[in-house]
Amino acid sequence: MKQKRHKLQIVAALVAALTMSAIAEVAIAESGKVKSITLATTPTRIPAVHPDGRIDIPERPGFRVEILRSAGRQCGVDVNFAPVPWARALELVKNGDVQGVFNSSYSEERTAYGAYPMKNGVPDSRRAMTAYTYGLYVHPDSQLGWDGKTVTALGSDKKILVEEDSVAVKMIGQAGLQPLETARYPNMVRMLAEKRAQGMVAIDTNVVEVLAKEPQLAAHIKRLAPPFATVYGYVMFARPFYTANSELVECFWTALGEIRAKPEYEALVRSYNNGQFIE
């Protein structure tokens, strides 16, 4: 039953994303100007947004939704959202079914189909959506160690849980470990708590959000210091959309950077996170 419900949720999210994309295409055809865009991301990043786009409390849609909509208003477009698993979000961008995705870390592989804010040939972190850390998590009974450079006490089992198609897959491979890819963060955390893997490399804020909903898992995982990696997350736009609408996209990236640089942004984030600044 759970598996069937999970499949139905994915289908519903995909249908919603394609519908919103189609609406945006109609708006472009009618006026010659983009009136709306659809951005895909994982459900944990926009928990208030349902697969069909509904928001339970429209006045409190989440700080990410608020700042993206604000950037859209500054550039003259409405912003819609498609909450789907990360691998699906990237696939939607590749196929042109949505206009962009967040939070995408920069990778050469993704530049084949996606565009990032650039300056002097490198990603412009001042126009990023966020800066975030990946942590290495283990079960409290684990002997696994991490000194910032090397993972120790691995033994013969080198499987480390990571989000499917995320930049962490490459990180794990470069560290000589075996990535065990999983589509959803709640599943990753549960698997680690049940000792079904040696460890987990995950975005710290996503783990915090999972534990807030399933606090019983907190006693069964621990984070090793220091952070496994620190990366920037961007709104990555589909490359064909950027080519056709570069002025709009550049405006959007710049507006987003300006919003995040204001002191009001930190206050907004804290208002959603019990006073904590967790992006």
C-alpha positions in Angstrom: 0.0 0.0 0.0 2.8 2.4 0.9 4.6 1.7 -2.4 1.4 2.3 -4.4 0.7 5.6 -2.6 4.3 6.7 -3.2 4.0 6.0 -6.9 0.7 7.9 -7.0 2.3 10.9 -5.3 5.1 10.9 -7.9 2.6 10.7 -10.8 0.6 13.5 -9.3 3.6 15.7 -8.8 4.7 15.1 -12.4 1.3 15.8 -13.8 1.2 19.1 -11.8 4.6 20.1 -13.1 3.7 19.4 -16.7 0.5 21.3 -16.4 2.2 24.3 -15.0 4.8 24.2 -17.7 2.1 24.0 -20.3 0.4 27.0 -18.9 3.6 29.0 -19.0 4.1 28.0 -22.7 0.6 29.2 -23.5 1.4 32.5 -21.8 4.5 32.9 -23.9 2.7 32.1 -27.1 -0.1 34.6 -26.4 2.1 37.6 -25.5 5.6 36.9 -26.6 6.7 37.4 -23.0 7.2 34.9 -20.3 4.5 35.4 -17.6 5.2 32.4 -15.4 7.9 29.8 -14.7 7.9 26.5 -12.9 10.8 25.4 -10.6 11.2 21.9 -9.4 12.8 20.8 -6.1 12.5 18.1 -3.5 9.4 18.1 -1.2 11.6 18.6 1.9 12.7 22.0 0.6 9.1 23.2 0.1 7.1 21.1 2.6 4.1 23.4 2.5 3.6 22.9 -1.3 1.4 19.9 -2.3 2.0 18.0 -5.6 -0.8 19.9 -7.2 0.6 23.2 -6.2 -1.8 23.9 -3.3 -0.4 25.5 -0.1 -2.3 24.9 3.1 -1.5 28.3 4.6 -0.9 30.6 1.6 0.4 33.4 4.0 3.1 31.1 5.2 4.4 29.1 2.2 8.0 28.7 3.4 10.9 31.1 3.2 12.2 29.5 -0.1 8.8 30.0 -1.7 8.7 33.6 -0.4 12.1 34.7 -1.7 11.6 33.0 -5.1 8.3 34.6 -5.6 9.8 37.9 -4.6 12.5 37.6 -7.1 9.9 36.7 -9.7 7.9 39.8 -8.9 10.9 42.0 -9.4 11.5 40.4 -12.8 7.8 40.3 -13.9 7.1 36.6 -13.7 4.9 34.4 -11.4 6.8 31.4 -9.9 5.1 28.0 -9.6 6.6 24.9 -7.9 6.8 21.2 -8.6 7.8 19.1 -5.5 9.4 15.9 -6.8 12.3 13.6 -5.9 15.7 15.1 -6.9 16.4 12.7 -9.8 13.0 13.5 -11.3 13.5 17.2 -10.8 16.7 17.1 -12.9 15.0 14.9 -15.5 12.2 17.5 -15.8 14.8 20.2 -16.5 16.6 18.0 -19.1 13.3 17.4 -20.9 12.2 21.1 -20.8 9.1 20.2 -18.8 10.0 22.8 -16.1 12.0 26.0 -16.5 14.4 25.4 -13.6 15.4 23.5 -10.5 16.8 24.4 -7.0 19.0 23.9 -5.0 21.4 22.6 -7.6 25.1 22.6 -6.8 27.4 23.4 -9.8 28.7 20.5 -11.8 30.2 20.3 -15.3 27.9 17.4 -16.1 24.8 19.5 -15.5 26.0 22.4 -17.6 25.2 20.3 -20.7 21.5 21.0 -20.1 21.4 23.6 -17.3 22.6 27.2 -16.9 24.1 28.7 -13.7 24.8 32.4 -12.8 28.4 32.9 -13.8 31.0 35.6 -13.4 34.5 35.5 -15.0 33.9 31.9 -16.1 33.0 30.5 -12.6 29.7 30.2 -10.7 28.7 33.5 -9.1 28.1 32.5 -5.4 26.7 35.9 -4.6 23.7 35.0 -6.7 23.3 31.5 -5.2 20.1 30.3 -3.7 21.9 29.1 -0.6 25.2 27.8 0.9 24.9 24.5 2.7 26.9 21.8 4.2 27.0 18.0 3.8 27.5 16.0 6.9 28.7 12.5 7.4 26.2 10.7 9.6 26.6 7.3 11.3 24.7 5.1 13.8 25.8 5.9 17.4 27.3 2.4 17.7 29.5 2.9 14.6 33.2 3.0 14.8 33.4 5.0 11.6 35.7 8.0 11.8 36.1 11.3 9.8 39.0 13.8 10.3 38.0 16.1 7.5 40.1 14.3 4.9 39.7 10.5 5.4 36.9 8.2 6.4 38.4 5.5 8.7 37.3 2.1 10.2 35.3 1.3 7.2 35.9 -2.5 7.1 34.7 -4.4 4.1 31.4 -2.7 3.8 31.9 0.7 2.2 28.3 1.5 1.4 27.3 5.1 2.3 23.8 6.4 1.8 23.4 9.4 -0.5 20.5 11.1 -2.3 20.0 9.8 -5.8 21.7 11.8 -8.6 23.0 14.4 -6.1 26.5 15.8 -6.1 27.2 13.6 -3.0 27.3 10.6 -5.3 30.5 11.9 -6.9 31.9 13.0 -3.5 31.5 9.5 -2.2 33.1 7.9 -5.2 36.1 10.3 -5.0 36.5 9.3 -1.4 36.8 5.6 -2.4 33.4 4.7 -1.0 30.4 3.0 -2.5 27.3 5.3 -2.9 24.0 3.7 -2.0 21.6 5.9 -3.8 18.1 6.6 -2.3 15.4 8.8 -3.7 14.0 10.4 -0.5 15.6 11.9 2.6 13.2 10.3 5.1 14.1 6.9 3.7 17.8 7.6 4.0 17.6 8.6 7.6 15.4 5.6 8.5 17.8 3.2 6.7 20.8 4.6 8.7 18.9 4.4 12.0 18.1 0.8 11.2 21.9 0.1 10.5 21.3 -0.8 6.9 24.3 1.1 5.8 27.7 2.2 7.3 26.9 5.8 7.1 25.1 8.6 5.2 26.4 11.8 3.5 23.5 14.2 3.5 22.6 17.9 3.5 22.5 19.0 7.1 19.4 21.1 6.8 17.5 18.3 5.1 18.4 15.9 7.9 17.2 18.5 10.5 13.8 18.8 8.7 13.4 15.0 8.6 14.2 14.7 12.4 11.8 17.5 13.1 9.0 15.3 11.7 10.3 12.0 13.0 12.1 12.9 16.3 12.3 9.2 17.3 15.1 8.7 14.8 17.4 11.3 16.4 18.7 8.9 19.0 19.8 6.5 16.3 22.0 8.7 14.2 24.9 11.1 14.9 26.8 13.6 12.8 30.6 13.4 12.7 32.6 16.7 12.6 33.8 18.5 10.6 31.4 19.0 7.7 32.0 16.6 4.8 31.7 19.4 2.3 30.4 22.9 1.9 28.7 23.8 -1.4 26.5 26.5 -3.0 23.1 25.7 -4.3 21.7 27.6 -7.3 18.5 28.0 -9.2 19.6 26.1 -12.3 17.6 27.0 -15.4 17.1 24.8 -18.4 19.7 25.9 -20.9 17.3 26.3 -23.9 15.1 28.5 -21.6 18.1 30.6 -20.6 19.2 31.0 -24.2 15.7 32.3 -25.2 15.2 34.4 -22.1 18.7 35.4 -20.8 17.7 38.9 -19.7 14.8 37.5 -17.5 17.0 34.7 -16.0 19.9 37.1 -15.2 17.4 39.5 -13.6 16.0 36.6 -11.5 19.5 35.5 -10.3 20.5 39.0 -9.5 17.2 39.7 -7.6 17.6 36.5 -5.6 21.2 37.5 -4.6 20.0 40.9 -3.5 17.2 39.5 -1.4 19.5 37.1 0.4 22.0 39.9 1.1 19.4 42.0 3.0 19.1 41.7 6.8 15.4 41.0 6.4 16.2 37.7 4.8 17.8 36.3 7.9 14.8 37.4 9.9 12.5 35.7 7.5 14.4 32.4 7.7 14.4 32.5 11.5 10.7 33.1 11.5 10.2 29.7 9.9 12.9 27.8 11.9 12.0 28.6 15.6 14.5 31.4 15.7 17.4 29.5 14.1 19.1 30.6 10.9 18.9 27.3 8.9 18.8 27.7 5.1 
